[in-house]
């Protein structure tokens, strides 16, 4: 909040109340919907790039097949997801 209040425009004028409110709303909205937005774009791009989707699916299937039924993922499993991390 203090950073936004000290922000100046291109003419070095302190932002008025409306612009401060817009900046703060952007921060609140961005922090709220960023995960949903990121997931939406990941799904969108995976649907548009089937070769990338196939590689992510192959990697995830390989890890899933190495686990016992109902066994949770471990940190080592997550570290194996090299291709997935590059996609996300």
N, C-alpha and C positions, 0 to 999 in steps of 0.2 A: 504494500500500500504506500509506504513512504517513497519507494522508488518511482511509482507512478505519479505521485504528487510532485516530485521534483523533475519529471520529464518535461522537456521543452519541445516546441514544434520547430520547423525549419527556420523560423525567424527568431529563435531563442526566447520565445514567450512561453511562460508556464501554461500548461493546458487548462482550459476552462472546465467547469464541472461536468458538462456533457461529455467531453472527450475523456475525462478521467473515468466517468461511469462506463463509457464504451470499453476502455482498456481493461477495467476490472471485470466487466462482464465477459470479455474475451478470455481472460485468465480462468475465470470460474467455469465457463462453458467448455473451454479447451481441456481443462483437467477432468471434467465430467464425461465428456463424450469421446475423448481421444482413443480409448481402448476399443470402443464400439466402431469408431471410424476406421481404425487400423485393421480390425478384423474384417470389416466390410471390404476394404480395398484388397486385403490378402485374398479373400474368397473371389472377388471380382477378377483379379489378375490370374489366379490359379485356373479359373474357368476359361480365360482367354489364352492361356499358355499351357496346352495339354502336356507338352514335354516336361515342363517344370512340375506340374501336378503329378505326373507319373513318377518322377524322381523322388518327390516328397513322399508319395504313397509308398514307394518301394522302401525308402529308408525307415518310415514309420512301421511298416509291416515287418520288416526285418527285426526291428527292436521288439515289437510286440510278440513275435514268434520266439524270441529268446527268453521270454518271461514265462513263469508258471501261471496257470489260470488264477485270476484274482490277485496276482502279485503286483504291487505298486511300483511305479517308476522310481529308480534311484538316481542320485546325482550323476553317476557314471553313465546311465542310459541317456540322460539329457545331454551330456557332453558328447555323445555319439551323434547327435542330430546336427551335423555340420551343414548339410544342404538346407535343412529346414530353417536354421538360424540365418542363413544368407537370404532366404526368401522373406522371412518376417523381419 
